[in-house]
Amino acid sequence: MAQHCACLLHLQRNVQTIFKRKHLIYLIARASRAFRLEDFYVHFNEIKVIDIACADYLIRIGLEHWARSHFSGARYNIMTSNLAESLNAALATARKYPIVSLIEYIRSMMVGWFSSRRGVALKHWSLDLHKRSCSCKEFATLKIPCTHAVSAAVTSKMNVETLVAEEYTNDYWGMAYSGTINPVHGGQVGQTEEGGGGMKLLPPRTRRPPGRPRKCRILSAGEIRGYRVFKRRRTCTRCGGLDHNRTTCRNPIGKNLCGEEQ
């Protein structure tokens, strides 16, 4: 069953916006990435000392949502929502498409992904793997040998690759893309096959908001867009001034910005 996780990057930005203490961001990163509970509470107690309100804020969010040591599932090393951001960037072109065209775009994109990565996976040999664990909890959480496991394996002349979890094998890699994505039956969305209970897919009961649809997502608190930061300043064709146009120009006619007669 899938578990709910909070993006560490967005959490740090929210804390910086609310509590205005940069050192809290560092401590939250250390606490969230800790593998052992005792290591987590070392950093979390430092957060309490600096700002008890921030500690209460993090507790209200739920430690299991942002701290790896409290997470009940297998989070591996995925601490941010970069995967969703990558998918969002891949759909930037098709975001303005109608819903049916958007679904077909996603289907075609996934077909290409599965085909190319399935071919790459088949070119690799599979490994004979065994599960291992370490008291540092890093090995059990990431399913990849930690430094202690690697050191012990080298000392005992054991193949380190046999310590990697089964999920990282080429067999599993190939299985991830072994399925097929079929086109829509009959080329129409909303039609159901016989025996489907007569279900009919209808459009949602919503009204389109005024104005043009957004092409860029809304930035989160503390986030700075990496492009289009500097806009070209407008120049008035009447007086040559900046940040206004001819219609809103109030400078006297016959004088430039320095007040000299033209």
C-alpha contacts under 8 A as a table, 3 or more apart, distances in Angstrom:
res1	aa1	res2	aa2	distance
2	A	73	G	7.96
3	Q	73	G	6.70
4	H	65	H	6.25
5	C	64	E	7.73
5	C	65	H	4.53
5	C	66	W	6.10
6	A	10	H	7.97
6	A	11	L	7.22
6	A	65	H	5.31
6	A	66	W	5.16
6	A	79	M	7.83
6	A	80	T	7.47
7	C	10	H	5.50
7	C	11	L	6.20
7	C	66	W	7.09
7	C	79	M	6.05
7	C	80	T	4.30
7	C	81	S	5.42
8	L	11	L	5.01
8	L	12	Q	6.15
8	L	29	A	7.39
8	L	32	S	7.72
8	L	66	W	6.56
8	L	79	M	5.75
8	L	80	T	5.30
9	L	12	Q	5.22
9	L	13	R	6.37
9	L	80	T	6.07
10	H	13	R	5.08
10	H	14	N	6.20
10	H	80	T	7.99
10	H	220	S	7.10
10	H	221	A	7.59
11	L	14	N	5.17
11	L	15	V	6.25
12	Q	15	V	5.13
12	Q	16	Q	6.17
12	Q	25	I	5.42
12	Q	28	I	7.25
12	Q	29	A	7.96
13	R	16	Q	5.09
13	R	17	T	6.15
13	R	220	S	7.98
13	R	221	A	6.02
13	R	222	G	5.15
13	R	223	E	7.13
14	N	17	T	5.08
14	N	18	I	6.12
14	N	221	A	5.81
14	N	222	G	6.90
15	V	18	I	5.19
15	V	19	F	5.67
15	V	20	K	7.30
15	V	21	R	7.98
15	V	24	L	7.65
15	V	25	I	7.24
15	V	54	C	7.36
16	Q	19	F	5.55
16	Q	20	K	4.88
16	Q	21	R	6.00
16	Q	22	K	6.35
16	Q	24	L	7.71
16	Q	25	I	7.00
16	Q	222	G	7.46
17	T	20	K	5.81
17	T	221	A	6.73
17	T	222	G	6.32
19	F	54	C	6.99
21	R	24	L	5.73
21	R	25	I	7.57
22	K	25	I	5.52
22	K	26	Y	7.26
23	H	26	Y	5.31
23	H	27	L	6.53
24	L	27	L	5.11
24	L	28	I	6.04
24	L	47	I	6.47
24	L	50	I	7.87
25	I	28	I	5.19
25	I	29	A	6.28
26	Y	29	A	5.22
26	Y	30	R	6.40
27	L	30	R	5.09
27	L	31	A	6.05
27	L	43	H	5.90
27	L	44	F	7.29
27	L	46	E	7.49
27	L	47	I	6.67
28	I	31	A	5.07
28	I	32	S	5.87
28	I	43	H	7.54
28	I	44	F	7.46
28	I	47	I	7.73
29	A	32	S	5.24
29	A	33	R	6.18
30	R	33	R	5.45
30	R	34	A	6.20
30	R	40	F	7.64
30	R	43	H	6.65
31	A	34	A	5.34
31	A	39	D	7.35
31	A	40	F	4.74
31	A	41	Y	7.34
31	A	42	V	7.90
31	A	43	H	5.32
31	A	44	F	6.11
31	A	67	A	6.69
32	S	40	F	7.16
32	S	66	W	6.04
32	S	67	A	4.04
32	S	68	R	5.60
32	S	69	S	7.44
33	R	67	A	6.62
33	R	68	R	5.73
33	R	69	S	7.59
33	R	79	M	7.96
34	A	37	L	7.42
34	A	39	D	5.97
34	A	40	F	5.39
34	A	67	A	7.53
34	A	68	R	6.45
34	A	69	S	6.12
35	F	39	D	7.26
35	F	40	F	7.45
35	F	68	R	6.38
35	F	69	S	5.00
35	F	136	C	6.78
35	F	137	K	5.33
35	F	138	E	5.57
35	F	141	T	7.35
36	R	39	D	5.33
36	R	40	F	6.35
36	R	69	S	5.76
36	R	136	C	6.43
36	R	137	K	5.99
37	L	40	F	4.97
37	L	41	Y	6.29
37	L	69	S	5.76
37	L	70	H	7.54
38	E	41	Y	5.32
38	E	42	V	6.36
39	D	42	V	5.20
39	D	43	H	6.82
40	F	43	H	5.58
40	F	44	F	6.09
40	F	67	A	8.00
40	F	69	S	7.06
41	Y	44	F	4.72
41	Y	45	N	5.69
42	V	45	N	5.50
42	V	46	E	6.68
43	H	46	E	5.11
43	H	47	I	6.54
44	F	47	I	5.01
44	F	48	K	6.46
44	F	55	A	7.44
45	N	48	K	4.94
45	N	49	V	6.38
46	E	49	V	5.11
46	E	50	I	6.37
47	I	50	I	5.24
47	I	51	D	5.98
47	I	52	I	7.03
47	I	54	C	7.23
47	I	55	A	6.12
48	K	51	D	5.31
48	K	52	I	4.47
48	K	53	A	7.79
48	K	54	C	7.33
48	K	55	A	5.41
49	V	52	I	6.42
51	D	54	C	5.41
51	D	55	A	6.69
52	I	55	A	5.03
52	I	56	D	6.28
53	A	56	D	5.09
53	A	57	Y	6.17
54	C	57	Y	4.91
54	C	58	L	6.28
55	A	58	L	5.16
55	A	59	I	6.24
56	D	59	I	5.03
56	D	60	R	6.16
57	Y	60	R	5.21
57	Y	61	I	6.47
58	L	61	I	5.18
58	L	62	G	6.57
58	L	63	L	6.83
59	I	62	G	5.11
59	I	63	L	5.83
61	I	65	H	7.16
62	G	65	H	5.49
62	G	66	W	7.28
63	L	66	W	5.72
63	L	67	A	5.46
63	L	70	H	6.21
63	L	71	F	7.81
64	E	67	A	5.65
64	E	68	R	7.22
64	E	69	S	7.79
64	E	70	H	4.63
64	E	71	F	4.55
64	E	72	S	7.13
65	H	70	H	7.88
65	H	71	F	6.63
66	W	71	F	7.74
66	W	79	M	7.84
67	A	70	H	5.55
67	A	71	F	6.42
68	R	71	F	5.20
68	R	75	R	7.13
71	F	74	A	7.58
71	F	75	R	7.29
74	A	141	T	6.60
74	A	142	L	7.89
75	R	78	I	6.05
75	R	79	M	7.78
75	R	141	T	7.30
75	R	142	L	7.68
76	Y	141	T	5.73
76	Y	142	L	4.38
76	Y	143	K	7.26
77	N	142	L	6.26
78	I	81	S	7.90
80	T	83	L	7.85
81	S	84	A	5.43
81	S	85	E	6.44
82	N	85	E	4.83
82	N	86	S	6.07
83	L	86	S	5.15
83	L	87	L	6.36
84	A	87	L	5.10
84	A	88	N	6.04
85	E	88	N	4.93
85	E	89	A	6.20
86	S	89	A	5.10
86	S	90	A	6.25
87	L	90	A	4.96
87	L	91	L	6.37
88	N	91	L	5.25
88	N	92	A	6.33
89	A	92	A	5.09
90	A	93	T	7.49
91	L	94	A	5.29
91	L	95	R	5.84
91	L	106	I	7.82
92	A	95	R	5.45
92	A	215	K	7.57
93	T	96	K	7.17
94	A	97	Y	5.27
94	A	102	L	5.94
94	A	105	Y	6.99
95	R	102	L	6.96
95	R	215	K	7.14
96	K	213	P	7.65
96	K	215	K	7.26
97	Y	101	S	5.89
97	Y	102	L	5.48
98	P	101	S	5.36
98	P	102	L	6.00
99	I	102	L	4.96
99	I	103	I	6.18
100	V	103	I	5.24
100	V	104	E	6.32
100	V	189	V	7.10
101	S	104	E	5.07
101	S	105	Y	6.09
102	L	105	Y	4.99
102	L	106	I	6.26
103	I	106	I	5.13
103	I	107	R	6.15
104	E	107	R	4.98
104	E	108	S	6.12
105	Y	108	S	5.21
105	Y	109	M	6.10
106	I	109	M	5.04
106	I	110	M	6.13
107	R	110	M	5.23
107	R	111	V	6.17
107	R	181	I	7.09
107	R	183	P	7.77
108	S	111	V	5.07
108	S	112	G	6.39
109	M	112	G	5.26
109	M	113	W	6.36
110	M	113	W	4.91
110	M	114	F	6.03
110	M	181	I	7.82
111	V	114	F	5.24
111	V	115	S	6.06
111	V	180	T	7.68
111	V	181	I	6.32
112	G	115	S	5.17
112	G	116	S	6.15
113	W	116	S	5.45
113	W	117	R	6.01
114	F	117	R	5.38
114	F	118	R	5.68
114	F	177	Y	4.96
114	F	178	S	7.51
115	S	118	R	5.27
115	S	119	G	6.34
115	S	177	Y	7.44
116	S	119	G	5.31
116	S	120	V	6.48
117	R	120	V	4.98
117	R	121	A	6.07
117	R	174	G	7.86
117	R	177	Y	6.94
118	R	121	A	5.13
118	R	122	L	6.31
118	R	173	W	7.89
118	R	174	G	5.61
118	R	177	Y	5.45
118	R	178	S	6.70
119	G	122	L	5.32
119	G	123	K	6.77
120	V	123	K	5.44
120	V	124	H	7.35
121	A	124	H	5.77
121	A	170	N	6.05
121	A	171	D	7.86
121	A	173	W	6.16
121	A	174	G	5.20
122	L	125	W	7.76
122	L	170	N	7.73
122	L	174	G	6.54
124	H	170	N	6.52
125	W	170	N	6.79
126	S	169	T	6.21
126	S	170	N	5.26
126	S	171	D	6.02
127	L	161	E	7.40
127	L	162	T	6.81
127	L	169	T	6.36
127	L	170	N	7.50
128	D	162	T	5.87
129	L	161	E	7.30
129	L	162	T	4.33
129	L	163	L	5.86
129	L	164	V	6.14
129	L	165	A	6.45
129	L	166	E	6.10
130	H	162	T	5.97
130	H	163	L	5.57
130	H	164	V	7.07
130	H	165	A	6.77
130	H	166	E	7.50
131	K	163	L	6.26
131	K	164	V	7.20
131	K	165	A	5.98
131	K	166	E	7.88
132	R	139	F	7.41
132	R	140	A	7.32
132	R	163	L	6.32
133	S	137	K	7.26
133	S	139	F	5.62
133	S	140	A	5.30
134	C	137	K	5.69
134	C	138	E	7.16
134	C	139	F	5.85
134	C	140	A	6.86
134	C	146	C	7.91
134	C	148	H	7.63
134	C	149	A	7.14
136	C	139	F	7.32
137	K	140	A	5.36
137	K	141	T	6.14
138	E	141	T	5.20
138	E	142	L	6.04
138	E	143	K	7.92
138	E	145	P	8.00
138	E	146	C	6.15
139	F	142	L	5.60
139	F	143	K	5.41
139	F	144	I	5.52
139	F	145	P	5.22
139	F	146	C	5.16
139	F	149	A	7.72
140	A	143	K	5.29
140	A	144	I	7.63
143	K	164	V	6.21
143	K	165	A	5.07
144	I	163	L	7.19
144	I	164	V	5.05
144	I	165	A	6.42
145	P	148	H	7.74
145	P	149	A	5.40
145	P	150	V	6.00
145	P	160	V	7.58
145	P	163	L	6.21
145	P	164	V	6.25
146	C	149	A	5.23
146	C	150	V	6.20
147	T	150	V	5.09
147	T	151	S	6.07
148	H	151	S	5.17
148	H	152	A	6.17
149	A	152	A	5.12
149	A	153	A	6.02
150	V	153	A	5.06
150	V	154	V	6.15
150	V	160	V	6.30
151	S	154	V	5.27
151	S	155	T	6.21
152	A	155	T	5.12
152	A	156	S	6.18
153	A	156	S	5.18
153	A	157	K	5.91
153	A	158	M	4.79
153	A	159	N	6.74
153	A	160	V	6.03
154	V	157	K	4.93
154	V	158	M	5.99
154	V	159	N	7.54
154	V	160	V	7.37
155	T	158	M	7.67
159	N	162	T	5.73
159	N	163	L	7.65
160	V	163	L	5.54
160	V	164	V	7.49
161	E	164	V	5.68
164	V	168	Y	6.84
164	V	169	T	7.93
165	A	168	Y	5.85
165	A	169	T	7.40
166	E	169	T	5.43
166	E	172	Y	7.34
167	E	172	Y	5.78
167	E	173	W	7.77
168	Y	172	Y	6.61
168	Y	173	W	6.96
169	T	172	Y	5.42
169	T	173	W	6.28
170	N	173	W	4.68
170	N	174	G	5.99
171	D	174	G	5.20
171	D	175	M	6.18
172	Y	175	M	4.84
172	Y	176	A	6.13
173	W	176	A	5.32
173	W	177	Y	7.13
174	G	177	Y	5.58
174	G	178	S	5.99
175	M	178	S	4.80
175	M	179	G	7.55
176	A	179	G	7.40
177	Y	180	T	7.92
183	P	187	G	7.26
184	V	187	G	5.11
184	V	188	Q	6.40
184	V	189	V	6.73
185	H	188	Q	6.62
185	H	189	V	7.91
185	H	191	Q	7.87
188	Q	191	Q	6.34
189	V	201	L	7.96
190	G	200	K	6.09
190	G	201	L	4.72
190	G	202	L	7.42
191	Q	200	K	6.89
191	Q	201	L	7.51
192	T	196	G	6.08
192	T	198	G	7.36
192	T	199	M	6.91
192	T	200	K	7.33
193	E	196	G	5.83
194	E	197	G	7.80
194	E	198	G	7.98
195	G	198	G	7.39
196	G	199	M	6.32
214	R	217	R	7.08
219	L	223	E	5.97
219	L	224	I	7.45
219	L	225	R	7.60
220	S	223	E	5.50
225	R	228	R	7.36
225	R	229	V	6.81
226	G	229	V	6.95
228	R	231	K	6.61
233	R	242	L	6.58
233	R	243	D	5.92
234	R	242	L	5.65
234	R	243	D	4.96
234	R	244	H	6.14
234	R	245	N	6.98
235	T	240	G	5.88
235	T	241	G	5.66
235	T	242	L	4.63
235	T	243	D	6.25
235	T	244	H	6.46
235	T	245	N	6.45
236	C	239	C	5.86
236	C	240	G	4.85
236	C	241	G	5.23
236	C	242	L	6.18
236	C	243	D	7.55
236	C	244	H	5.78
236	C	245	N	4.38
236	C	246	R	5.34
236	C	249	C	7.28
237	T	240	G	5.59
237	T	241	G	7.98
237	T	245	N	6.85
237	T	246	R	5.85
238	R	245	N	7.80
238	R	246	R	5.45
238	R	249	C	7.40
239	C	246	R	7.92
239	C	249	C	7.68
239	C	251	N	7.00
239	C	253	I	7.68
239	C	255	K	7.57
239	C	256	N	6.01
239	C	257	L	7.32
240	G	256	N	7.41
240	G	257	L	7.61
241	G	244	H	7.11
241	G	257	L	6.67
242	L	245	N	7.99
244	H	248	T	6.31
244	H	249	C	6.47
245	N	248	T	5.61
245	N	249	C	5.99
246	R	249	C	5.15
251	N	255	K	7.57
252	P	255	K	5.96
254	G	261	E	6.00
254	G	262	Q	5.40
255	K	258	C	7.63
255	K	259	G	5.41
255	K	260	E	5.48
255	K	261	E	4.95
255	K	262	Q	5.63
256	N	259	G	5.43
256	N	260	E	5.89
256	N	261	E	7.04
256	N	262	Q	6.80
257	L	260	E	7.62
